[in-house]
């Protein structure tokens, strides 16, 4: 049977890549790259959690990610709070993208995927494999290294590095009165 363009679903599904992204790093960039190869519309969903050790506000995180993808119409950035499945339904999305770094991620991710499917049966969770060189990378590690004065060049995109430098300068050299 030959290629039949008539069989292609005209409405491509919208995929959401949810996370705290505090901050967004190169491991996240690699997952978005892969996701856009499969799905034409990828929404980076920034969870507005009220974590007390948050480095950047959800608005700051969204601003940085928007800057990274400002020239890529396939990627949209939205902040959300509450249940992920409610956010998906709100924007008519049916796909959840997650990165699976190690076996230690598996149990939590598997439970979440099943719970999300129970809450919203139309949803599919798609796990993408990380880029090997960023396997060890996490937002927590980036925050810790920066707080201790370490260099994260090459581990975070430029807009994030600039904000981190700015934030770090403020912390180490508070303005004198
Ligand atoms: P959360 O706070 O939900 O763990 P994160 O912002 O840390 O969110 O991560 C969001 C998603 O990105 C998760 O699916 C996570 O597995 C994935 N991820 C985090 N770090 C990496 C990495 N280094 N490589 C690939 N995927 C990653």
Backbone and ligand atoms as CSV (ligand in chain L), in Angstrom:
chain,resi,resn,atom,element,x,y,z
A,1,UNK,N,N,0.843,-1.191,0.000
A,1,UNK,CA,C,0.000,0.000,0.000
A,1,UNK,C,C,0.885,1.250,0.000
A,2,UNK,N,N,0.625,2.163,-0.906
A,2,UNK,CA,C,1.452,3.369,-1.030
A,2,UNK,C,C,1.104,4.420,0.005
A,3,UNK,N,N,1.825,5.501,-0.055
A,3,UNK,CA,C,1.621,6.627,0.864
A,3,UNK,C,C,0.312,7.329,0.531
A,4,UNK,N,N,-0.525,7.499,1.496
A,4,UNK,CA,C,-1.800,8.147,1.259
A,4,UNK,C,C,-1.936,9.352,2.181
A,5,UNK,N,N,-1.703,10.555,1.625
A,5,UNK,CA,C,-1.721,11.733,2.495
A,5,UNK,C,C,-3.068,11.943,3.174
A,6,UNK,N,N,-4.113,11.398,2.583
A,6,UNK,CA,C,-5.447,11.557,3.161
A,6,UNK,C,C,-5.585,10.890,4.511
A,7,UNK,N,N,-4.664,9.968,4.820
A,7,UNK,CA,C,-4.774,9.233,6.088
A,7,UNK,C,C,-4.133,9.984,7.260
A,8,UNK,N,N,-3.441,11.066,6.935
A,8,UNK,CA,C,-2.756,11.771,8.011
A,8,UNK,C,C,-3.753,12.611,8.812
A,9,UNK,N,N,-3.679,12.483,10.110
A,9,UNK,CA,C,-4.553,13.234,11.014
A,9,UNK,C,C,-4.272,14.736,10.855
A,10,UNK,N,N,-5.279,15.530,10.478
A,10,UNK,CA,C,-5.008,16.940,10.213
A,10,UNK,C,C,-4.678,17.752,11.465
A,11,UNK,N,N,-5.186,17.323,12.620
A,11,UNK,CA,C,-4.918,18.093,13.839
A,11,UNK,C,C,-3.813,17.417,14.642
A,12,UNK,N,N,-2.604,17.947,14.503
A,12,UNK,CA,C,-1.465,17.353,15.208
A,12,UNK,C,C,-1.635,17.571,16.711
A,13,UNK,N,N,-1.294,16.560,17.511
A,13,UNK,CA,C,-1.478,16.723,18.951
A,13,UNK,C,C,-0.498,17.736,19.541
A,14,UNK,N,N,-0.964,18.410,20.567
A,14,UNK,CA,C,-0.105,19.356,21.279
A,14,UNK,C,C,0.544,18.599,22.435
A,15,UNK,N,N,1.852,18.755,22.564
A,15,UNK,CA,C,2.586,18.082,23.637
A,15,UNK,C,C,3.018,19.102,24.682
A,16,UNK,N,N,2.903,18.712,25.942
A,16,UNK,CA,C,3.335,19.587,27.033
A,16,UNK,C,C,4.546,18.962,27.728
A,17,UNK,N,N,5.577,19.759,27.904
A,17,UNK,CA,C,6.753,19.317,28.662
A,17,UNK,C,C,6.712,20.071,29.998
A,18,UNK,N,N,6.216,19.392,31.047
A,18,UNK,CA,C,6.039,20.089,32.321
A,18,UNK,C,C,7.240,19.919,33.243
A,19,UNK,N,N,7.448,20.911,34.093
A,19,UNK,CA,C,8.526,20.800,35.084
A,19,UNK,C,C,8.638,22.068,35.894
A,20,UNK,N,N,9.527,22.028,36.867
A,20,UNK,CA,C,9.776,23.233,37.666
A,20,UNK,C,C,10.743,24.157,36.925
A,21,UNK,N,N,11.721,23.559,36.252
A,21,UNK,CA,C,12.687,24.306,35.449
A,21,UNK,C,C,13.303,25.481,36.208
A,22,UNK,N,N,13.793,25.195,37.395
A,22,UNK,CA,C,14.363,26.248,38.256
A,22,UNK,C,C,15.856,26.015,38.460
A,23,UNK,N,N,16.706,26.281,37.493
A,23,UNK,CA,C,16.400,26.861,36.183
A,23,UNK,C,C,16.416,25.814,35.067
A,24,UNK,N,N,16.019,26.282,33.878
A,24,UNK,CA,C,16.056,25.481,32.649
A,24,UNK,C,C,17.527,25.254,32.288
A,25,UNK,N,N,17.909,24.002,31.987
A,25,UNK,CA,C,19.317,23.743,31.671
A,25,UNK,C,C,19.443,22.958,30.356
A,26,UNK,N,N,20.677,22.623,29.983
A,26,UNK,CA,C,20.905,21.990,28.673
A,26,UNK,C,C,20.250,20.603,28.557
A,27,UNK,N,N,20.068,19.926,29.679
A,27,UNK,CA,C,19.352,18.640,29.642
A,27,UNK,C,C,17.912,18.856,29.191
A,28,UNK,N,N,17.299,19.939,29.676
A,28,UNK,CA,C,15.930,20.281,29.264
A,28,UNK,C,C,15.903,20.679,27.787
A,29,UNK,N,N,16.902,21.456,27.365
A,29,UNK,CA,C,16.979,21.888,25.961
A,29,UNK,C,C,17.005,20.660,25.048
A,30,UNK,N,N,17.812,19.651,25.426
A,30,UNK,CA,C,17.945,18.451,24.596
A,30,UNK,C,C,16.611,17.699,24.481
A,31,UNK,N,N,15.844,17.692,25.560
A,31,UNK,CA,C,14.532,17.017,25.519
A,31,UNK,C,C,13.560,17.791,24.620
A,32,UNK,N,N,13.564,19.110,24.727
A,32,UNK,CA,C,12.680,19.913,23.859
A,32,UNK,C,C,13.054,19.706,22.392
A,33,UNK,N,N,14.362,19.643,22.095
A,33,UNK,CA,C,14.806,19.400,20.714
A,33,UNK,C,C,14.211,18.102,20.181
A,34,UNK,N,N,14.302,17.064,20.997
A,34,UNK,CA,C,13.783,15.766,20.571
A,34,UNK,C,C,12.262,15.800,20.426
A,35,UNK,N,N,11.619,16.439,21.370
A,35,UNK,CA,C,10.149,16.493,21.348
A,35,UNK,C,C,9.662,17.196,20.079
A,36,UNK,N,N,10.372,18.263,19.658
A,36,UNK,CA,C,9.910,18.994,18.466
A,36,UNK,C,C,10.151,18.194,17.182
A,37,UNK,N,N,10.952,17.136,17.262
A,37,UNK,CA,C,11.115,16.274,16.085
A,37,UNK,C,C,9.914,15.352,15.929
A,38,UNK,N,N,9.214,15.125,17.034
A,38,UNK,CA,C,8.065,14.220,16.969
A,38,UNK,C,C,6.751,15.005,16.888
A,39,UNK,N,N,6.681,16.084,17.688
A,39,UNK,CA,C,5.437,16.856,17.771
A,39,UNK,C,C,5.663,18.275,17.256
A,40,UNK,N,N,4.769,18.734,16.367
A,40,UNK,CA,C,4.979,20.068,15.805
A,40,UNK,C,C,4.725,21.201,16.799
A,41,UNK,N,N,3.937,20.909,17.848
A,41,UNK,CA,C,3.640,21.949,18.835
A,41,UNK,C,C,4.023,21.464,20.217
A,42,UNK,N,N,5.033,22.100,20.806
A,42,UNK,CA,C,5.473,21.708,22.145
A,42,UNK,C,C,5.318,22.913,23.087
A,43,UNK,N,N,4.599,22.681,24.158
A,43,UNK,CA,C,4.413,23.731,25.164
A,43,UNK,C,C,5.274,23.388,26.376
A,44,UNK,N,N,6.197,24.273,26.734
A,44,UNK,CA,C,6.959,24.079,27.973
A,44,UNK,C,C,6.063,24.620,29.089
A,45,UNK,N,N,5.646,23.732,29.983
A,45,UNK,CA,C,4.719,24.105,31.065
A,45,UNK,C,C,5.491,24.304,32.351
A,46,UNK,N,N,5.545,25.543,32.809
A,46,UNK,CA,C,6.335,25.848,34.007
A,46,UNK,C,C,5.433,25.806,35.230
A,47,UNK,N,N,5.734,24.870,36.093
A,47,UNK,CA,C,4.901,24.659,37.274
A,47,UNK,C,C,5.122,25.798,38.271
A,48,UNK,N,N,4.029,26.432,38.652
A,48,UNK,CA,C,4.120,27.549,39.600
A,48,UNK,C,C,4.071,27.003,41.013
A,49,UNK,N,N,5.119,26.299,41.386
A,49,UNK,CA,C,5.119,25.742,42.744
A,49,UNK,C,C,5.629,26.798,43.721
A,50,UNK,N,N,5.250,26.622,44.974
A,50,UNK,CA,C,5.643,27.618,45.980
A,50,UNK,C,C,6.789,27.077,46.819
A,51,UNK,N,N,7.720,26.368,46.176
A,51,UNK,CA,C,8.859,25.799,46.901
A,51,UNK,C,C,9.657,26.897,47.592
A,52,UNK,N,N,9.998,26.674,48.846
A,52,UNK,CA,C,10.646,27.765,49.585
A,52,UNK,C,C,12.108,27.954,49.168
A,53,UNK,N,N,12.691,26.915,48.556
A,53,UNK,CA,C,14.077,27.096,48.129
A,53,UNK,C,C,14.180,27.417,46.628
A,54,UNK,N,N,13.089,27.967,46.072
A,54,UNK,CA,C,13.109,28.324,44.651
A,54,UNK,C,C,14.108,29.454,44.419
A,55,UNK,N,N,14.828,29.364,43.319
A,55,UNK,CA,C,15.812,30.397,42.994
A,55,UNK,C,C,15.147,31.511,42.188
A,56,UNK,N,N,14.359,31.117,41.189
A,56,UNK,CA,C,13.684,32.098,40.337
A,56,UNK,C,C,12.170,31.965,40.483
A,57,UNK,N,N,11.473,33.077,40.338
A,57,UNK,CA,C,10.008,33.032,40.377
A,57,UNK,C,C,9.532,32.373,39.076
A,58,UNK,N,N,8.310,31.834,39.071
A,58,UNK,CA,C,7.794,31.235,37.836
A,58,UNK,C,C,7.824,32.225,36.672
A,59,UNK,N,N,7.565,33.498,36.942
A,59,UNK,CA,C,7.578,34.506,35.865
A,59,UNK,C,C,8.991,34.661,35.295
A,60,UNK,N,N,9.989,34.652,36.176
A,60,UNK,CA,C,11.380,34.770,35.701
A,60,UNK,C,C,11.770,33.541,34.884
A,61,UNK,N,N,11.366,32.367,35.383
A,61,UNK,CA,C,11.696,31.127,34.662
A,61,UNK,C,C,11.069,31.142,33.279
A,62,UNK,N,N,9.797,31.571,33.214
A,62,UNK,CA,C,9.094,31.613,31.926
A,62,UNK,C,C,9.777,32.604,30.988
A,63,UNK,N,N,10.187,33.729,31.528
A,63,UNK,CA,C,10.841,34.753,30.704
A,63,UNK,C,C,12.125,34.209,30.069
A,64,UNK,N,N,12.919,33.491,30.876
A,64,UNK,CA,C,14.174,32.926,30.361
A,64,UNK,C,C,13.904,31.910,29.254
A,65,UNK,N,N,12.923,31.025,29.488
A,65,UNK,CA,C,12.650,29.973,28.494
A,65,UNK,C,C,12.085,30.602,27.213
A,66,UNK,N,N,11.276,31.652,27.372
A,66,UNK,CA,C,10.748,32.362,26.186
A,66,UNK,C,C,11.891,32.944,25.369
A,67,UNK,N,N,12.868,33.483,26.083
A,67,UNK,CA,C,14.020,34.076,25.392
A,67,UNK,C,C,14.765,33.006,24.589
A,68,UNK,N,N,14.926,31.829,25.201
A,68,UNK,CA,C,15.653,30.741,24.533
A,68,UNK,C,C,14.958,30.338,23.226
A,69,UNK,N,N,13.608,30.322,23.253
A,69,UNK,CA,C,12.866,29.818,22.088
A,69,UNK,C,C,12.183,30.928,21.294
A,70,UNK,N,N,12.669,32.155,21.445
A,70,UNK,CA,C,11.976,33.277,20.796
A,70,UNK,C,C,11.924,33.133,19.274
A,71,UNK,N,N,12.902,32.415,18.689
A,71,UNK,CA,C,12.891,32.266,17.222
A,71,UNK,C,C,12.412,30.888,16.788
A,72,UNK,N,N,11.789,30.163,17.685
A,72,UNK,CA,C,11.301,28.823,17.342
A,72,UNK,C,C,9.782,28.760,17.556
A,73,UNK,N,N,9.024,28.920,16.450
A,73,UNK,CA,C,7.560,28.969,16.589
A,73,UNK,C,C,6.952,27.651,17.048
A,74,UNK,N,N,7.732,26.561,17.030
A,74,UNK,CA,C,7.188,25.262,17.460
A,74,UNK,C,C,7.099,25.170,18.977
A,75,UNK,N,N,7.765,26.081,19.679
A,75,UNK,CA,C,7.817,25.983,21.143
A,75,UNK,C,C,7.123,27.187,21.777
A,76,UNK,N,N,6.179,26.874,22.661
A,76,UNK,CA,C,5.461,27.915,23.383
A,76,UNK,C,C,5.744,27.726,24.871
A,77,UNK,N,N,5.716,28.788,25.631
A,77,UNK,CA,C,6.009,28.684,27.065
A,77,UNK,C,C,4.806,29.186,27.849
A,78,UNK,N,N,4.329,28.357,28.780
A,78,UNK,CA,C,3.190,28.762,29.620
A,78,UNK,C,C,3.474,28.361,31.053
A,79,UNK,N,N,3.015,29.174,31.992
A,79,UNK,CA,C,3.111,28.785,33.391
A,79,UNK,C,C,1.759,28.204,33.798
A,80,UNK,N,N,1.781,27.220,34.684
A,80,UNK,CA,C,0.507,26.651,35.141
A,80,UNK,C,C,0.605,26.283,36.613
A,81,UNK,N,N,-0.560,26.189,37.250
A,81,UNK,CA,C,-0.581,25.724,38.635
A,81,UNK,C,C,-1.689,24.681,38.748
A,82,UNK,N,N,-1.657,23.922,39.814
A,82,UNK,CA,C,-2.685,22.895,39.997
A,82,UNK,C,C,-2.362,21.645,39.206
A,83,UNK,N,N,-3.405,20.887,38.917
A,83,UNK,CA,C,-3.225,19.591,38.260
A,83,UNK,C,C,-2.765,19.748,36.811
A,84,UNK,N,N,-1.745,18.965,36.474
A,84,UNK,CA,C,-1.236,19.006,35.098
A,84,UNK,C,C,-2.334,18.659,34.092
A,85,UNK,N,N,-3.160,17.657,34.417
A,85,UNK,CA,C,-4.186,17.243,33.445
A,85,UNK,C,C,-5.214,18.355,33.204
A,86,UNK,N,N,-5.465,19.187,34.206
A,86,UNK,CA,C,-6.381,20.324,33.997
A,86,UNK,C,C,-5.779,21.310,33.005
A,87,UNK,N,N,-4.456,21.533,33.169
A,87,UNK,CA,C,-3.759,22.440,32.245
A,87,UNK,C,C,-3.810,21.873,30.817
A,88,UNK,N,N,-3.587,20.556,30.695
A,88,UNK,CA,C,-3.619,19.921,29.372
A,88,UNK,C,C,-4.990,20.128,28.714
A,89,UNK,N,N,-6.032,19.897,29.489
A,89,UNK,CA,C,-7.379,20.018,28.935
A,89,UNK,C,C,-7.682,21.463,28.530
A,90,UNK,N,N,-7.181,22.380,29.361
A,90,UNK,CA,C,-7.396,23.805,29.104
A,90,UNK,C,C,-6.818,24.228,27.748
A,91,UNK,N,N,-5.632,23.684,27.414
A,91,UNK,CA,C,-4.996,24.102,26.151
A,91,UNK,C,C,-5.156,23.044,25.048
A,92,UNK,N,N,-6.030,22.062,25.301
A,92,UNK,CA,C,-6.335,21.045,24.297
A,92,UNK,C,C,-5.111,20.199,23.930
A,93,UNK,N,N,-4.320,19.846,24.915
A,93,UNK,CA,C,-3.134,19.013,24.692
A,93,UNK,C,C,-3.433,17.593,25.183
A,94,UNK,N,N,-2.785,16.610,24.528
A,94,UNK,CA,C,-3.026,15.220,24.923
A,94,UNK,C,C,-1.730,14.454,25.206
A,95,UNK,N,N,-0.607,15.100,25.039
A,95,UNK,CA,C,0.677,14.411,25.219
A,95,UNK,C,C,1.478,15.069,26.341
A,96,UNK,N,N,2.050,14.240,27.214
A,96,UNK,CA,C,2.971,14.732,28.243
A,96,UNK,C,C,4.362,14.217,27.874
A,97,UNK,N,N,5.326,15.107,27.843
A,97,UNK,CA,C,6.723,14.728,27.571
A,97,UNK,C,C,7.478,14.721,28.888
A,98,UNK,N,N,8.230,13.662,29.138
A,98,UNK,CA,C,9.105,13.635,30.315
A,98,UNK,C,C,10.451,13.067,29.903
A,99,UNK,N,N,11.487,13.484,30.598
A,99,UNK,CA,C,12.804,12.904,30.370
A,99,UNK,C,C,13.032,11.848,31.445
A,100,UNK,N,N,13.638,10.746,31.064
A,100,UNK,CA,C,13.907,9.677,32.055
A,100,UNK,C,C,15.421,9.521,32.140
A,101,UNK,N,N,15.977,10.027,33.247
A,101,UNK,CA,C,17.439,10.048,33.345
A,101,UNK,C,C,18.043,8.737,33.807
A,102,UNK,N,N,17.414,8.129,34.804
A,102,UNK,CA,C,18.010,6.940,35.418
A,102,UNK,C,C,16.890,6.072,35.967
A,103,UNK,N,N,17.264,4.880,36.390
A,103,UNK,CA,C,16.273,3.962,36.958
A,103,UNK,C,C,15.590,4.632,38.155
A,104,UNK,N,N,16.334,5.493,38.852
A,104,UNK,CA,C,15.765,6.158,40.025
A,104,UNK,C,C,14.587,7.065,39.658
A,105,UNK,N,N,14.507,7.532,38.416
A,105,UNK,CA,C,13.365,8.352,37.980
A,105,UNK,C,C,12.139,7.478,37.712
A,106,UNK,N,N,12.394,6.181,37.447
A,106,UNK,CA,C,11.351,5.341,36.858
A,106,UNK,C,C,10.087,5.208,37.706
A,107,UNK,N,N,10.250,4.873,38.967
A,107,UNK,CA,C,9.080,4.561,39.785
A,107,UNK,C,C,8.126,5.755,39.888
A,108,UNK,N,N,8.699,6.907,40.208
A,108,UNK,CA,C,7.882,8.117,40.338
A,108,UNK,C,C,7.200,8.455,39.006
A,109,UNK,N,N,7.984,8.407,37.925
A,109,UNK,CA,C,7.445,8.769,36.613
A,109,UNK,C,C,6.342,7.803,36.170
A,110,UNK,N,N,6.550,6.523,36.463
A,110,UNK,CA,C,5.572,5.500,36.092
A,110,UNK,C,C,4.253,5.720,36.850
A,111,UNK,N,N,4.379,6.015,38.144
A,111,UNK,CA,C,3.178,6.280,38.953
A,111,UNK,C,C,2.440,7.514,38.446
A,112,UNK,N,N,3.197,8.569,38.158
A,112,UNK,CA,C,2.589,9.805,37.667
A,112,UNK,C,C,1.873,9.578,36.344
A,113,UNK,N,N,2.527,8.818,35.446
A,113,UNK,CA,C,1.937,8.563,34.127
A,113,UNK,C,C,0.612,7.814,34.281
A,114,UNK,N,N,0.585,6.829,35.185
A,114,UNK,CA,C,-0.643,6.052,35.374
A,114,UNK,C,C,-1.730,6.894,36.033
A,115,UNK,N,N,-1.328,7.717,37.013
A,115,UNK,CA,C,-2.308,8.592,37.673
A,115,UNK,C,C,-2.873,9.604,36.688
A,116,UNK,N,N,-2.004,10.193,35.873
A,116,UNK,CA,C,-2.489,11.171,34.887
A,116,UNK,C,C,-3.437,10.523,33.889
A,117,UNK,N,N,-3.159,9.264,33.521
A,117,UNK,CA,C,-4.038,8.581,32.580
A,117,UNK,C,C,-5.401,8.279,33.228
A,118,UNK,N,N,-5.342,7.989,34.524
A,118,UNK,CA,C,-6.598,7.733,35.231
A,118,UNK,C,C,-7.456,9.007,35.283
A,119,UNK,N,N,-6.780,10.138,35.506
A,119,UNK,CA,C,-7.484,11.414,35.619
A,119,UNK,C,C,-7.958,11.927,34.255
A,120,UNK,N,N,-7.237,11.529,33.202
A,120,UNK,CA,C,-7.518,12.046,31.856
A,120,UNK,C,C,-7.177,10.919,30.874
A,121,UNK,N,N,-8.128,10.035,30.589
A,121,UNK,CA,C,-7.838,8.817,29.821
A,121,UNK,C,C,-7.265,9.061,28.429
A,122,UNK,N,N,-7.495,10.232,27.853
A,122,UNK,CA,C,-6.984,10.498,26.495
A,122,UNK,C,C,-5.501,10.806,26.482
A,123,UNK,N,N,-4.908,10.975,27.651
A,123,UNK,CA,C,-3.523,11.437,27.704
A,123,UNK,C,C,-2.522,10.311,27.431
A,124,UNK,N,N,-1.413,10.650,26.770
A,124,UNK,CA,C,-0.300,9.710,26.606
A,124,UNK,C,C,0.951,10.371,27.165
A,125,UNK,N,N,1.708,9.646,27.989
A,125,UNK,CA,C,2.983,10.179,28.461
A,125,UNK,C,C,4.088,9.579,27.606
A,126,UNK,N,N,4.936,10.442,27.078
A,126,UNK,CA,C,6.030,9.993,26.218
A,126,UNK,C,C,7.349,10.284,26.931
A,127,UNK,N,N,8.143,9.245,27.145
A,127,UNK,CA,C,9.439,9.414,27.811
A,127,UNK,C,C,10.535,9.490,26.755
A,128,UNK,N,N,11.348,10.518,26.858
A,128,UNK,CA,C,12.438,10.671,25.901
A,128,UNK,C,C,13.773,10.456,26.610
A,129,UNK,N,N,14.710,9.881,25.867
A,129,UNK,CA,C,16.032,9.600,26.472
A,129,UNK,C,C,16.891,10.850,26.455
A,130,UNK,N,N,17.540,11.121,27.566
A,130,UNK,CA,C,18.382,12.320,27.649
A,130,UNK,C,C,19.639,12.188,26.807
A,131,UNK,N,N,20.280,13.319,26.600
A,131,UNK,CA,C,21.578,13.342,25.950
A,131,UNK,C,C,22.584,12.849,26.994
A,132,UNK,N,N,23.459,11.882,26.610
A,132,UNK,CA,C,24.362,11.269,27.608
A,132,UNK,C,C,25.169,12.303,28.387
A,133,UNK,N,N,25.663,13.321,27.660
A,133,UNK,CA,C,26.557,14.275,28.347
A,133,UNK,C,C,25.855,15.098,29.418
A,134,UNK,N,N,24.510,15.084,29.411
A,134,UNK,CA,C,23.784,15.849,30.429
A,134,UNK,C,C,23.027,14.950,31.404
A,135,UNK,N,N,23.344,13.679,31.363
A,135,UNK,CA,C,22.631,12.712,32.207
A,135,UNK,C,C,22.654,13.087,33.687
A,136,UNK,N,N,23.769,13.607,34.128
A,136,UNK,CA,C,23.963,13.923,35.540
A,136,UNK,C,C,23.376,15.288,35.920
A,137,UNK,N,N,22.952,16.022,34.919
A,137,UNK,CA,C,22.561,17.414,35.150
A,137,UNK,C,C,21.161,17.526,35.753
A,138,UNK,N,N,21.034,18.340,36.772
A,138,UNK,CA,C,19.712,18.617,37.348
A,138,UNK,C,C,19.672,20.084,37.755
A,139,UNK,N,N,18.474,20.624,37.860
A,139,UNK,CA,C,18.327,22.033,38.261
A,139,UNK,C,C,18.913,22.244,39.656
A,140,UNK,N,N,18.706,21.263,40.528
A,140,UNK,CA,C,19.218,21.387,41.903
A,140,UNK,C,C,20.739,21.520,41.900
A,141,UNK,N,N,21.388,20.695,41.065
A,141,UNK,CA,C,22.852,20.736,40.986
A,141,UNK,C,C,23.321,22.092,40.446
A,142,UNK,N,N,22.637,22.591,39.440
A,142,UNK,CA,C,22.995,23.902,38.883
A,142,UNK,C,C,22.879,24.962,39.980
A,143,UNK,N,N,21.789,24.934,40.742
A,143,UNK,CA,C,21.594,25.930,41.821
A,143,UNK,C,C,22.713,25.832,42.845
A,144,UNK,N,N,23.064,24.584,43.199
A,144,UNK,CA,C,24.091,24.396,44.230
A,144,UNK,C,C,25.462,24.872,43.756
A,145,UNK,N,N,25.814,24.519,42.523
A,145,UNK,CA,C,27.125,24.904,41.991
A,145,UNK,C,C,27.228,26.428,41.915
A,146,UNK,N,N,26.171,27.064,41.429
A,146,UNK,CA,C,26.189,28.525,41.301
A,146,UNK,C,C,26.265,29.181,42.685
A,147,UNK,N,N,25.525,28.657,43.630
A,147,UNK,CA,C,25.524,29.242,44.982
A,147,UNK,C,C,26.914,29.178,45.610
A,148,UNK,N,N,27.690,28.163,45.206
A,148,UNK,CA,C,29.033,28.010,45.779
A,148,UNK,C,C,30.101,28.663,44.896
A,149,UNK,N,N,29.654,29.403,43.903
A,149,UNK,CA,C,30.601,30.161,43.077
A,149,UNK,C,C,31.186,29.379,41.915
A,150,UNK,N,N,30.623,28.209,41.584
A,150,UNK,CA,C,31.136,27.398,40.472
A,150,UNK,C,C,30.629,27.890,39.127
A,151,UNK,N,N,31.283,27.403,38.076
A,151,UNK,CA,C,30.982,27.838,36.718
A,151,UNK,C,C,30.021,26.855,36.041
A,152,UNK,N,N,28.904,27.337,35.544
A,152,UNK,CA,C,27.953,26.443,34.864
A,152,UNK,C,C,27.893,26.741,33.360
A,153,UNK,N,N,28.922,27.379,32.877
A,153,UNK,CA,C,29.012,27.677,31.455
A,153,UNK,C,C,28.903,26.384,30.646
A,154,UNK,N,N,28.070,26.364,29.644
A,154,UNK,CA,C,27.909,25.171,28.815
A,154,UNK,C,C,26.863,24.203,29.360
A,155,UNK,N,N,26.436,24.436,30.595
A,155,UNK,CA,C,25.420,23.547,31.184
A,155,UNK,C,C,24.032,24.178,31.157
A,156,UNK,N,N,24.008,25.489,30.959
A,156,UNK,CA,C,22.724,26.202,30.862
A,156,UNK,C,C,22.778,27.123,29.648
A,157,UNK,N,N,21.619,27.403,29.013
A,157,UNK,CA,C,21.623,28.330,27.881
A,157,UNK,C,C,22.009,29.743,28.344
A,158,UNK,N,N,22.473,30.562,27.398
A,158,UNK,CA,C,22.974,31.909,27.738
A,158,UNK,C,C,22.008,32.769,28.567
A,159,UNK,N,N,20.724,32.847,28.205
A,159,UNK,CA,C,19.844,33.699,29.018
A,159,UNK,C,C,19.792,33.253,30.484
A,160,UNK,N,N,19.926,31.954,30.718
A,160,UNK,CA,C,19.903,31.439,32.099
A,160,UNK,C,C,21.224,31.780,32.793
A,161,UNK,N,N,22.332,31.583,32.071
A,161,UNK,CA,C,23.641,31.896,32.662
A,161,UNK,C,C,23.704,33.371,33.074
A,162,UNK,N,N,23.192,34.249,32.193
A,162,UNK,CA,C,23.210,35.685,32.505
A,162,UNK,C,C,22.412,35.982,33.766
A,163,UNK,N,N,21.212,35.399,33.869
A,163,UNK,CA,C,20.370,35.637,35.072
A,163,UNK,C,C,21.035,35.068,36.314
A,164,UNK,N,N,21.681,33.899,36.155
A,164,UNK,CA,C,22.347,33.280,37.318
A,164,UNK,C,C,23.488,34.161,37.807
A,165,UNK,N,N,24.246,34.695,36.845
A,165,UNK,CA,C,25.368,35.573,37.215
A,165,UNK,C,C,24.865,36.794,37.956
A,166,UNK,N,N,23.790,37.362,37.418
A,166,UNK,CA,C,23.188,38.555,38.015
A,166,UNK,C,C,22.736,38.255,39.448
A,167,UNK,N,N,22.052,37.136,39.606
A,167,UNK,CA,C,21.515,36.746,40.913
A,167,UNK,C,C,22.652,36.488,41.900
A,168,UNK,N,N,23.684,35.832,41.397
A,168,UNK,CA,C,24.813,35.472,42.251
A,168,UNK,C,C,25.585,36.711,42.690
A,169,UNK,N,N,25.758,37.656,41.742
A,169,UNK,CA,C,26.445,38.916,42.093
A,169,UNK,C,C,25.701,39.630,43.201
A,170,UNK,N,N,24.371,39.655,43.101
A,170,UNK,CA,C,23.552,40.341,44.112
A,170,UNK,C,C,23.733,39.712,45.467
A,171,UNK,N,N,23.843,38.349,45.464
A,171,UNK,CA,C,23.957,37.648,46.742
A,171,UNK,C,C,25.336,37.867,47.360
A,172,UNK,N,N,26.399,37.789,46.518
A,172,UNK,CA,C,27.752,37.874,47.086
A,172,UNK,C,C,28.201,39.313,47.316
A,173,UNK,N,N,27.672,40.239,46.479
A,173,UNK,CA,C,28.078,41.634,46.655
A,173,UNK,C,C,26.839,42.500,46.839
A,174,UNK,N,N,26.186,42.417,47.999
A,174,UNK,CA,C,24.978,43.226,48.184
A,174,UNK,C,C,25.331,44.714,48.093
A,175,UNK,N,N,24.431,45.505,47.526
A,175,UNK,CA,C,24.750,46.923,47.389
A,175,UNK,C,C,25.038,47.563,48.735
A,176,UNK,N,N,26.079,48.405,48.814
A,176,UNK,CA,C,26.407,49.069,50.079
A,176,UNK,C,C,25.580,50.342,50.200
A,177,UNK,N,N,25.176,50.658,51.391
A,177,UNK,CA,C,24.380,51.884,51.554
A,177,UNK,C,C,25.222,53.003,52.137
L,1,LIG,P1,P,10.648,18.365,38.197
L,1,LIG,O1,O,10.774,19.512,39.152
L,1,LIG,O2,O,9.280,17.986,37.765
L,1,LIG,O3,O,11.573,17.192,38.481
L,1,LIG,P2,P,12.550,19.350,36.360
L,1,LIG,O4,O,12.452,20.748,35.895
L,1,LIG,O5,O,13.706,18.972,37.209
L,1,LIG,O6,O,11.165,18.978,36.912
L,1,LIG,O7,O,12.553,18.379,35.123
L,1,LIG,C1,C,11.503,18.379,34.192
L,1,LIG,C2,C,11.655,17.204,33.266
L,1,LIG,O8,O,12.942,17.243,32.677
L,1,LIG,C3,C,11.561,15.837,33.956
L,1,LIG,O9,O,10.905,14.963,33.066
L,1,LIG,C4,C,12.984,15.422,34.110
L,1,LIG,O10,O,13.130,14.014,34.092
L,1,LIG,C5,C,13.606,16.027,32.877
L,1,LIG,N1,N,15.024,16.270,33.061
L,1,LIG,C6,C,15.613,16.911,34.086
L,1,LIG,N2,N,16.953,16.927,33.950
L,1,LIG,C7,C,17.226,16.279,32.787
L,1,LIG,C8,C,18.439,15.934,32.083
L,1,LIG,N3,N,19.622,16.250,32.571
L,1,LIG,N4,N,18.316,15.282,30.911
L,1,LIG,C9,C,17.093,14.956,30.448
L,1,LIG,N5,N,15.921,15.204,31.061
L,1,LIG,C10,C,15.982,15.867,32.214
